[in-house]
Each structure stands twice: as structure tokens, then as C-alpha cells.
């Protein structure tokens, strides 16, 4: 079940990295987002819960592809 919740969270945070999204694991903490460069055409968006420590990431295209 948490896989579907992570996908839902990732869809929101892919569009707006500052959106307030509850942790898919504990449902209590708000996910924090850190972007890391992944070449010139992508960014790796790391999502982390400060409450329970859950973590996931997505690879997002940026610019003209």
C-alpha cells in the first residue's frame, strides 16, 4: 500500500517541490525535499520524512527534452 502512496506523493512533489505532503509511511511527518543534479537534463528529487526517517527519490526531467 505504501508504494501507491509514495507514487501519489511523488506526483505532487514533481510539480511543486514546496508542497506540503504527509509521509506515506507514518502519515504524521511532512516530507522534506532536496534536489540533486543528475546531468544536464535531469534532477534527482529526494523526499525524506524527518519524523520516521522514510526516504524515496524520483528522477525528473528538466528543461527541453
N, CA, C and O atoms as a Maestro MAE file, in Angstrom:
{
 s_m_m2io_version
 :::
 2.0.0
}

f_m_ct {
 s_m_title
 :::
 protein
 m_atom[260] {
  # First column is atom index #
  i_m_mmod_type
  r_m_x_coord
  r_m_y_coord
  r_m_z_coord
  i_m_residue_number
  s_m_chain_name
  s_m_pdb_residue_name
  s_m_pdb_atom_name
  i_m_atomic_number
  :::
  1 25 0.824 -1.198 0.000 1 A "UNK " " N  " 7
  2 3 0.000 0.000 0.000 1 A "UNK " " CA " 6
  3 2 0.862 1.253 0.000 1 A "UNK " " C  " 6
  4 15 0.496 2.238 -0.642 1 A "UNK " " O  " 8
  5 25 1.995 1.252 0.698 2 A "UNK " " N  " 7
  6 3 2.807 2.463 0.762 2 A "UNK " " CA " 6
  7 2 3.406 2.818 -0.603 2 A "UNK " " C  " 6
  8 15 3.714 3.985 -0.847 2 A "UNK " " O  " 8
  9 25 3.577 1.840 -1.492 3 A "UNK " " N  " 7
  10 3 4.103 2.142 -2.830 3 A "UNK " " CA " 6
  11 2 3.178 3.104 -3.560 3 A "UNK " " C  " 6
  12 15 3.639 4.069 -4.169 3 A "UNK " " O  " 8
  13 25 1.889 2.849 -3.503 4 A "UNK " " N  " 7
  14 3 0.912 3.737 -4.161 4 A "UNK " " CA " 6
  15 2 0.933 5.131 -3.530 4 A "UNK " " C  " 6
  16 15 0.791 6.139 -4.223 4 A "UNK " " O  " 8
  17 25 1.112 5.173 -2.213 5 A "UNK " " N  " 7
  18 3 1.167 6.468 -1.525 5 A "UNK " " CA " 6
  19 2 2.433 7.239 -1.887 5 A "UNK " " C  " 6
  20 15 2.393 8.462 -2.021 5 A "UNK " " O  " 8
  21 25 3.564 6.533 -2.048 6 A "UNK " " N  " 7
  22 3 4.800 7.197 -2.471 6 A "UNK " " CA " 6
  23 2 4.638 7.753 -3.886 6 A "UNK " " C  " 6
  24 15 5.093 8.861 -4.170 6 A "UNK " " O  " 8
  25 25 4.000 7.000 -4.768 7 A "UNK " " N  " 7
  26 3 3.779 7.465 -6.144 7 A "UNK " " CA " 6
  27 2 2.906 8.713 -6.139 7 A "UNK " " C  " 6
  28 15 3.173 9.669 -6.867 7 A "UNK " " O  " 8
  29 25 1.870 8.699 -5.321 8 A "UNK " " N  " 7
  30 3 0.985 9.862 -5.207 8 A "UNK " " CA " 6
  31 2 1.760 11.084 -4.699 8 A "UNK " " C  " 6
  32 15 1.614 12.185 -5.231 8 A "UNK " " O  " 8
  33 25 2.575 10.880 -3.678 9 A "UNK " " N  " 7
  34 3 3.392 11.972 -3.131 9 A "UNK " " CA " 6
  35 2 4.376 12.480 -4.177 9 A "UNK " " C  " 6
  36 15 4.556 13.689 -4.322 9 A "UNK " " O  " 8
  37 25 5.012 11.568 -4.904 10 A "UNK " " N  " 7
  38 3 5.994 11.952 -5.921 10 A "UNK " " CA " 6
  39 2 5.355 12.776 -7.031 10 A "UNK " " C  " 6
  40 15 5.970 13.716 -7.534 10 A "UNK " " O  " 8
  41 25 4.134 12.437 -7.417 11 A "UNK " " N  " 7
  42 3 3.445 13.202 -8.466 11 A "UNK " " CA " 6
  43 2 3.221 14.648 -8.028 11 A "UNK " " C  " 6
  44 15 3.399 15.578 -8.815 11 A "UNK " " O  " 8
  45 25 2.833 14.827 -6.776 12 A "UNK " " N  " 7
  46 3 2.610 16.187 -6.255 12 A "UNK " " CA " 6
  47 2 3.937 16.937 -6.179 12 A "UNK " " C  " 6
  48 15 4.037 18.081 -6.623 12 A "UNK " " O  " 8
  49 25 4.959 16.283 -5.613 13 A "UNK " " N  " 7
  50 3 6.244 16.947 -5.405 13 A "UNK " " CA " 6
  51 2 7.038 17.129 -6.694 13 A "UNK " " C  " 6
  52 15 7.929 17.976 -6.748 13 A "UNK " " O  " 8
  53 25 6.736 16.360 -7.723 14 A "UNK " " N  " 7
  54 3 7.382 16.557 -9.023 14 A "UNK " " CA " 6
  55 2 6.956 17.892 -9.628 14 A "UNK " " C  " 6
  56 15 7.730 18.546 -10.326 14 A "UNK " " O  " 8
  57 25 5.724 18.281 -9.351 15 A "UNK " " N  " 7
  58 3 5.193 19.544 -9.872 15 A "UNK " " CA " 6
  59 2 5.586 20.713 -8.981 15 A "UNK " " C  " 6
  60 15 5.960 21.777 -9.473 15 A "UNK " " O  " 8
  61 25 5.500 20.510 -7.658 16 A "UNK " " N  " 7
  62 3 5.771 21.584 -6.706 16 A "UNK " " CA " 6
  63 2 6.581 21.022 -5.537 16 A "UNK " " C  " 6
  64 15 6.031 20.380 -4.643 16 A "UNK " " O  " 8
  65 25 7.874 21.265 -5.553 17 A "UNK " " N  " 7
  66 3 8.747 20.717 -4.518 17 A "UNK " " CA " 6
  67 2 8.501 21.319 -3.135 17 A "UNK " " C  " 6
  68 15 9.010 20.812 -2.136 17 A "UNK " " O  " 8
  69 25 7.725 22.395 -3.076 18 A "UNK " " N  " 7
  70 3 7.423 23.042 -1.794 18 A "UNK " " CA " 6
  71 2 6.048 22.675 -1.256 18 A "UNK " " C  " 6
  72 15 5.630 23.196 -0.223 18 A "UNK " " O  " 8
  73 25 5.341 21.786 -1.943 19 A "UNK " " N  " 7
  74 3 4.015 21.372 -1.483 19 A "UNK " " CA " 6
  75 2 4.136 20.646 -0.141 19 A "UNK " " C  " 6
  76 15 5.140 19.989 0.133 19 A "UNK " " O  " 8
  77 25 3.113 20.773 0.679 20 A "UNK " " N  " 7
  78 3 3.080 20.072 1.960 20 A "UNK " " CA " 6
  79 2 2.454 18.701 1.707 20 A "UNK " " C  " 6
  80 15 1.275 18.590 1.369 20 A "UNK " " O  " 8
  81 25 3.276 17.657 1.882 21 A "UNK " " N  " 7
  82 3 2.832 16.289 1.628 21 A "UNK " " CA " 6
  83 2 3.172 15.436 2.851 21 A "UNK " " C  " 6
  84 15 4.317 15.406 3.300 21 A "UNK " " O  " 8
  85 25 2.177 14.755 3.372 22 A "UNK " " N  " 7
  86 3 2.381 13.865 4.520 22 A "UNK " " CA " 6
  87 2 3.196 12.646 4.101 22 A "UNK " " C  " 6
  88 15 3.136 12.209 2.952 22 A "UNK " " O  " 8
  89 25 3.943 12.116 5.031 23 A "UNK " " N  " 7
  90 3 4.768 10.934 4.791 23 A "UNK " " CA " 6
  91 2 3.892 9.727 4.467 23 A "UNK " " C  " 6
  92 15 2.959 9.428 5.213 23 A "UNK " " O  " 8
  93 25 4.176 9.028 3.366 24 A "UNK " " N  " 7
  94 3 3.411 7.832 3.014 24 A "UNK " " CA " 6
  95 2 3.619 6.671 3.992 24 A "UNK " " C  " 6
  96 15 2.812 5.742 4.024 24 A "UNK " " O  " 8
  97 25 4.677 6.715 4.776 25 A "UNK " " N  " 7
  98 3 4.958 5.616 5.713 25 A "UNK " " CA " 6
  99 2 4.268 5.830 7.054 25 A "UNK " " C  " 6
  100 15 3.513 4.968 7.503 25 A "UNK " " O  " 8
  101 25 4.518 6.968 7.699 26 A "UNK " " N  " 7
  102 3 3.969 7.181 9.045 26 A "UNK " " CA " 6
  103 2 2.698 8.023 9.037 26 A "UNK " " C  " 6
  104 15 1.917 7.972 9.987 26 A "UNK " " O  " 8
  105 25 2.482 8.809 7.956 27 A "UNK " " N  " 7
  106 3 1.296 9.644 7.865 27 A "UNK " " CA " 6
  107 2 1.302 10.818 8.826 27 A "UNK " " C  " 6
  108 15 0.302 11.525 8.949 27 A "UNK " " O  " 8
  109 25 2.413 11.032 9.504 28 A "UNK " " N  " 7
  110 3 2.473 12.071 10.522 28 A "UNK " " CA " 6
  111 2 3.378 13.234 10.114 28 A "UNK " " C  " 6
  112 15 2.968 14.392 10.197 28 A "UNK " " O  " 8
  113 25 4.592 12.941 9.680 29 A "UNK " " N  " 7
  114 3 5.533 13.988 9.299 29 A "UNK " " CA " 6
  115 2 5.278 14.498 7.891 29 A "UNK " " C  " 6
  116 15 4.678 13.809 7.067 29 A "UNK " " O  " 8
  117 25 5.741 15.716 7.626 30 A "UNK " " N  " 7
  118 3 5.691 16.274 6.270 30 A "UNK " " CA " 6
  119 2 7.017 15.995 5.573 30 A "UNK " " C  " 6
  120 15 8.084 16.153 6.165 30 A "UNK " " O  " 8
  121 25 6.942 15.579 4.310 31 A "UNK " " N  " 7
  122 3 8.152 15.252 3.567 31 A "UNK " " CA " 6
  123 2 8.987 16.496 3.293 31 A "UNK " " C  " 6
  124 15 8.459 17.551 2.942 31 A "UNK " " O  " 8
  125 25 10.292 16.356 3.458 32 A "UNK " " N  " 7
  126 3 11.249 17.394 3.081 32 A "UNK " " CA " 6
  127 2 11.837 16.994 1.736 32 A "UNK " " C  " 6
  128 15 12.022 15.808 1.464 32 A "UNK " " O  " 8
  129 25 12.131 17.981 0.894 33 A "UNK " " N  " 7
  130 3 12.628 17.710 -0.451 33 A "UNK " " CA " 6
  131 2 13.993 18.350 -0.655 33 A "UNK " " C  " 6
  132 15 14.210 19.513 -0.316 33 A "UNK " " O  " 8
  133 25 14.903 17.572 -1.214 34 A "UNK " " N  " 7
  134 3 16.225 18.069 -1.604 34 A "UNK " " CA " 6
  135 2 16.470 17.626 -3.039 34 A "UNK " " C  " 6
  136 15 16.342 16.444 -3.357 34 A "UNK " " O  " 8
  137 25 16.823 18.571 -3.908 35 A "UNK " " N  " 7
  138 3 17.137 18.259 -5.297 35 A "UNK " " CA " 6
  139 2 18.643 18.137 -5.481 35 A "UNK " " C  " 6
  140 15 19.416 18.920 -4.929 35 A "UNK " " O  " 8
  141 25 19.043 17.151 -6.258 36 A "UNK " " N  " 7
  142 3 20.447 16.950 -6.592 36 A "UNK " " CA " 6
  143 2 20.565 16.845 -8.109 36 A "UNK " " C  " 6
  144 15 19.742 16.204 -8.762 36 A "UNK " " O  " 8
  145 25 21.584 17.476 -8.656 37 A "UNK " " N  " 7
  146 3 21.794 17.417 -10.092 37 A "UNK " " CA " 6
  147 2 22.036 15.995 -10.570 37 A "UNK " " C  " 6
  148 15 22.671 15.194 -9.883 37 A "UNK " " O  " 8
  149 25 21.527 15.695 -11.743 38 A "UNK " " N  " 7
  150 3 21.717 14.368 -12.345 38 A "UNK " " CA " 6
  151 2 21.960 14.581 -13.837 38 A "UNK " " C  " 6
  152 15 21.155 14.175 -14.675 38 A "UNK " " O  " 8
  153 25 23.074 15.220 -14.148 39 A "UNK " " N  " 7
  154 3 23.359 15.557 -15.539 39 A "UNK " " CA " 6
  155 2 22.715 16.881 -15.905 39 A "UNK " " C  " 6
  156 15 22.264 17.626 -15.036 39 A "UNK " " O  " 8
  157 25 22.676 17.166 -17.196 40 A "UNK " " N  " 7
  158 3 22.136 18.447 -17.650 40 A "UNK " " CA " 6
  159 2 20.646 18.395 -17.958 40 A "UNK " " C  " 6
  160 15 20.016 19.439 -18.127 40 A "UNK " " O  " 8
  161 25 20.075 17.205 -18.032 41 A "UNK " " N  " 7
  162 3 18.668 17.086 -18.421 41 A "UNK " " CA " 6
  163 2 17.759 16.555 -17.318 41 A "UNK " " C  " 6
  164 15 16.546 16.461 -17.505 41 A "UNK " " O  " 8
  165 25 18.343 16.206 -16.161 42 A "UNK " " N  " 7
  166 3 17.533 15.626 -15.097 42 A "UNK " " CA " 6
  167 2 17.953 16.150 -13.722 42 A "UNK " " C  " 6
  168 15 19.057 16.664 -13.536 42 A "UNK " " O  " 8
  169 25 17.042 16.003 -12.781 43 A "UNK " " N  " 7
  170 3 17.323 16.286 -11.382 43 A "UNK " " CA " 6
  171 2 16.787 15.102 -10.578 43 A "UNK " " C  " 6
  172 15 15.741 14.538 -10.899 43 A "UNK " " O  " 8
  173 25 17.513 14.742 -9.545 44 A "UNK " " N  " 7
  174 3 17.052 13.687 -8.657 44 A "UNK " " CA " 6
  175 2 16.428 14.364 -7.442 44 A "UNK " " C  " 6
  176 15 17.102 15.092 -6.713 44 A "UNK " " O  " 8
  177 25 15.140 14.120 -7.230 45 A "UNK " " N  " 7
  178 3 14.404 14.749 -6.132 45 A "UNK " " CA " 6
  179 2 14.288 13.746 -4.983 45 A "UNK " " C  " 6
  180 15 13.605 12.729 -5.101 45 A "UNK " " O  " 8
  181 25 14.961 14.045 -3.877 46 A "UNK " " N  " 7
  182 3 14.944 13.173 -2.703 46 A "UNK " " CA " 6
  183 2 13.859 13.652 -1.750 46 A "UNK " " C  " 6
  184 15 13.774 14.838 -1.430 46 A "UNK " " O  " 8
  185 25 13.030 12.713 -1.300 47 A "UNK " " N  " 7
  186 3 11.941 13.006 -0.369 47 A "UNK " " CA " 6
  187 2 12.241 12.276 0.936 47 A "UNK " " C  " 6
  188 15 12.493 11.071 0.928 47 A "UNK " " O  " 8
  189 25 12.216 12.994 2.050 48 A "UNK " " N  " 7
  190 3 12.618 12.433 3.338 48 A "UNK " " CA " 6
  191 2 11.644 12.863 4.426 48 A "UNK " " C  " 6
  192 15 11.227 14.020 4.476 48 A "UNK " " O  " 8
  193 25 11.283 11.922 5.297 49 A "UNK " " N  " 7
  194 3 10.422 12.244 6.438 49 A "UNK " " CA " 6
  195 2 11.287 12.450 7.681 49 A "UNK " " C  " 6
  196 15 11.980 11.524 8.103 49 A "UNK " " O  " 8
  197 25 11.261 13.635 8.269 50 A "UNK " " N  " 7
  198 3 12.063 13.889 9.474 50 A "UNK " " CA " 6
  199 2 11.500 13.177 10.707 50 A "UNK " " C  " 6
  200 15 12.200 13.028 11.709 50 A "UNK " " O  " 8
  201 25 10.268 12.747 10.641 51 A "UNK " " N  " 7
  202 3 9.618 12.102 11.788 51 A "UNK " " CA " 6
  203 2 10.010 10.623 11.905 51 A "UNK " " C  " 6
  204 15 10.401 10.173 12.982 51 A "UNK " " O  " 8
  205 25 9.905 9.854 10.788 52 A "UNK " " N  " 7
  206 3 10.162 8.411 10.856 52 A "UNK " " CA " 6
  207 2 11.412 7.976 10.096 52 A "UNK " " C  " 6
  208 15 11.851 6.833 10.222 52 A "UNK " " O  " 8
  209 25 11.994 8.898 9.297 53 A "UNK " " N  " 7
  210 3 13.216 8.579 8.562 53 A "UNK " " CA " 6
  211 2 12.996 7.936 7.204 53 A "UNK " " C  " 6
  212 15 13.965 7.598 6.524 53 A "UNK " " O  " 8
  213 25 11.750 7.760 6.792 54 A "UNK " " N  " 7
  214 3 11.473 7.164 5.479 54 A "UNK " " CA " 6
  215 2 12.067 8.043 4.381 54 A "UNK " " C  " 6
  216 15 12.138 9.264 4.523 54 A "UNK " " O  " 8
  217 25 12.491 7.414 3.287 55 A "UNK " " N  " 7
  218 3 13.151 8.128 2.202 55 A "UNK " " CA " 6
  219 2 12.788 7.492 0.870 55 A "UNK " " C  " 6
  220 15 12.642 6.274 0.771 55 A "UNK " " O  " 8
  221 25 12.645 8.316 -0.141 56 A "UNK " " N  " 7
  222 3 12.444 7.849 -1.502 56 A "UNK " " CA " 6
  223 2 12.959 8.934 -2.430 56 A "UNK " " C  " 6
  224 15 13.237 10.048 -1.987 56 A "UNK " " O  " 8
  225 25 13.089 8.623 -3.704 57 A "UNK " " N  " 7
  226 3 13.595 9.602 -4.669 57 A "UNK " " CA " 6
  227 2 12.929 9.381 -6.020 57 A "UNK " " C  " 6
  228 15 12.422 8.299 -6.316 57 A "UNK " " O  " 8
  229 25 12.944 10.429 -6.825 58 A "UNK " " N  " 7
  230 3 12.449 10.330 -8.188 58 A "UNK " " CA " 6
  231 2 13.418 11.043 -9.112 58 A "UNK " " C  " 6
  232 15 14.132 11.955 -8.694 58 A "UNK " " O  " 8
  233 25 13.439 10.629 -10.354 59 A "UNK " " N  " 7
  234 3 14.273 11.266 -11.369 59 A "UNK " " CA " 6
  235 2 13.350 12.091 -12.245 59 A "UNK " " C  " 6
  236 15 12.396 11.566 -12.819 59 A "UNK " " O  " 8
  237 25 13.629 13.375 -12.348 60 A "UNK " " N  " 7
  238 3 12.741 14.317 -13.046 60 A "UNK " " CA " 6
  239 2 13.485 14.979 -14.191 60 A "UNK " " C  " 6
  240 15 14.618 15.433 -14.025 60 A "UNK " " O  " 8
  241 25 12.853 15.033 -15.346 61 A "UNK " " N  " 7
  242 3 13.411 15.755 -16.484 61 A "UNK " " CA " 6
  243 2 13.276 17.248 -16.252 61 A "UNK " " C  " 6
  244 15 12.281 17.710 -15.692 61 A "UNK " " O  " 8
  245 25 14.281 18.002 -16.684 62 A "UNK " " N  " 7
  246 3 14.227 19.461 -16.585 62 A "UNK " " CA " 6
  247 2 14.602 20.058 -17.938 62 A "UNK " " C  " 6
  248 15 15.324 19.451 -18.730 62 A "UNK " " O  " 8
  249 25 14.098 21.250 -18.174 63 A "UNK " " N  " 7
  250 3 14.436 21.931 -19.424 63 A "UNK " " CA " 6
  251 2 13.807 21.273 -20.625 63 A "UNK " " C  " 6
  252 15 12.829 20.536 -20.503 63 A "UNK " " O  " 8
  253 25 14.369 21.538 -21.785 64 A "UNK " " N  " 7
  254 3 13.876 20.970 -23.039 64 A "UNK " " CA " 6
  255 2 14.411 19.557 -23.214 64 A "UNK " " C  " 6
  256 15 15.619 19.322 -23.191 64 A "UNK " " O  " 8
  257 25 13.484 18.624 -23.388 65 A "UNK " " N  " 7
  258 3 13.900 17.227 -23.616 65 A "UNK " " CA " 6
  259 2 13.277 16.695 -24.865 65 A "UNK " " C  " 6
  260 15 13.506 15.540 -25.226 65 A "UNK " " O  " 8
  :::
 }
 m_bond[259] {
  # First column is bond index #
  i_m_from
  i_m_to
  i_m_order
  :::
  1 1 2 1
  2 2 3 1
  3 3 4 2
  4 3 5 1
  5 5 6 1
  6 6 7 1
  7 7 8 2
  8 7 9 1
  9 9 10 1
  10 10 11 1
  11 11 12 2
  12 11 13 1
  13 13 14 1
  14 14 15 1
  15 15 16 2
  16 15 17 1
  17 17 18 1
  18 18 19 1
  19 19 20 2
  20 19 21 1
  21 21 22 1
  22 22 23 1
  23 23 24 2
  24 23 25 1
  25 25 26 1
  26 26 27 1
  27 27 28 2
  28 27 29 1
  29 29 30 1
  30 30 31 1
  31 31 32 2
  32 31 33 1
  33 33 34 1
  34 34 35 1
  35 35 36 2
  36 35 37 1
  37 37 38 1
  38 38 39 1
  39 39 40 2
  40 39 41 1
  41 41 42 1
  42 42 43 1
  43 43 44 2
  44 43 45 1
  45 45 46 1
  46 46 47 1
  47 47 48 2
  48 47 49 1
  49 49 50 1
  50 50 51 1
  51 51 52 2
  52 51 53 1
  53 53 54 1
  54 54 55 1
  55 55 56 2
  56 55 57 1
  57 57 58 1
  58 58 59 1
  59 59 60 2
  60 59 61 1
  61 61 62 1
  62 62 63 1
  63 63 64 2
  64 63 65 1
  65 65 66 1
  66 66 67 1
  67 67 68 2
  68 67 69 1
  69 69 70 1
  70 70 71 1
  71 71 72 2
  72 71 73 1
  73 73 74 1
  74 74 75 1
  75 75 76 2
  76 75 77 1
  77 77 78 1
  78 78 79 1
  79 79 80 2
  80 79 81 1
  81 81 82 1
  82 82 83 1
  83 83 84 2
  84 83 85 1
  85 85 86 1
  86 86 87 1
  87 87 88 2
  88 87 89 1
  89 89 90 1
  90 90 91 1
  91 91 92 2
  92 91 93 1
  93 93 94 1
  94 94 95 1
  95 95 96 2
  96 95 97 1
  97 97 98 1
  98 98 99 1
  99 99 100 2
  100 99 101 1
  101 101 102 1
  102 102 103 1
  103 103 104 2
  104 103 105 1
  105 105 106 1
  106 106 107 1
  107 107 108 2
  108 107 109 1
  109 109 110 1
  110 110 111 1
  111 111 112 2
  112 111 113 1
  113 113 114 1
  114 114 115 1
  115 115 116 2
  116 115 117 1
  117 117 118 1
  118 118 119 1
  119 119 120 2
  120 119 121 1
  121 121 122 1
  122 122 123 1
  123 123 124 2
  124 123 125 1
  125 125 126 1
  126 126 127 1
  127 127 128 2
  128 127 129 1
  129 129 130 1
  130 130 131 1
  131 131 132 2
  132 131 133 1
  133 133 134 1
  134 134 135 1
  135 135 136 2
  136 135 137 1
  137 137 138 1
  138 138 139 1
  139 139 140 2
  140 139 141 1
  141 141 142 1
  142 142 143 1
  143 143 144 2
  144 143 145 1
  145 145 146 1
  146 146 147 1
  147 147 148 2
  148 147 149 1
  149 149 150 1
  150 150 151 1
  151 151 152 2
  152 151 153 1
  153 153 154 1
  154 154 155 1
  155 155 156 2
  156 155 157 1
  157 157 158 1
  158 158 159 1
  159 159 160 2
  160 159 161 1
  161 161 162 1
  162 162 163 1
  163 163 164 2
  164 163 165 1
  165 165 166 1
  166 166 167 1
  167 167 168 2
  168 167 169 1
  169 169 170 1
  170 170 171 1
  171 171 172 2
  172 171 173 1
  173 173 174 1
  174 174 175 1
  175 175 176 2
  176 175 177 1
  177 177 178 1
  178 178 179 1
  179 179 180 2
  180 179 181 1
  181 181 182 1
  182 182 183 1
  183 183 184 2
  184 183 185 1
  185 185 186 1
  186 186 187 1
  187 187 188 2
  188 187 189 1
  189 189 190 1
  190 190 191 1
  191 191 192 2
  192 191 193 1
  193 193 194 1
  194 194 195 1
  195 195 196 2
  196 195 197 1
  197 197 198 1
  198 198 199 1
  199 199 200 2
  200 199 201 1
  201 201 202 1
  202 202 203 1
  203 203 204 2
  204 203 205 1
  205 205 206 1
  206 206 207 1
  207 207 208 2
  208 207 209 1
  209 209 210 1
  210 210 211 1
  211 211 212 2
  212 211 213 1
  213 213 214 1
  214 214 215 1
  215 215 216 2
  216 215 217 1
  217 217 218 1
  218 218 219 1
  219 219 220 2
  220 219 221 1
  221 221 222 1
  222 222 223 1
  223 223 224 2
  224 223 225 1
  225 225 226 1
  226 226 227 1
  227 227 228 2
  228 227 229 1
  229 229 230 1
  230 230 231 1
  231 231 232 2
  232 231 233 1
  233 233 234 1
  234 234 235 1
  235 235 236 2
  236 235 237 1
  237 237 238 1
  238 238 239 1
  239 239 240 2
  240 239 241 1
  241 241 242 1
  242 242 243 1
  243 243 244 2
  244 243 245 1
  245 245 246 1
  246 246 247 1
  247 247 248 2
  248 247 249 1
  249 249 250 1
  250 250 251 1
  251 251 252 2
  252 251 253 1
  253 253 254 1
  254 254 255 1
  255 255 256 2
  256 255 257 1
  257 257 258 1
  258 258 259 1
  259 259 260 2
  :::
 }
}
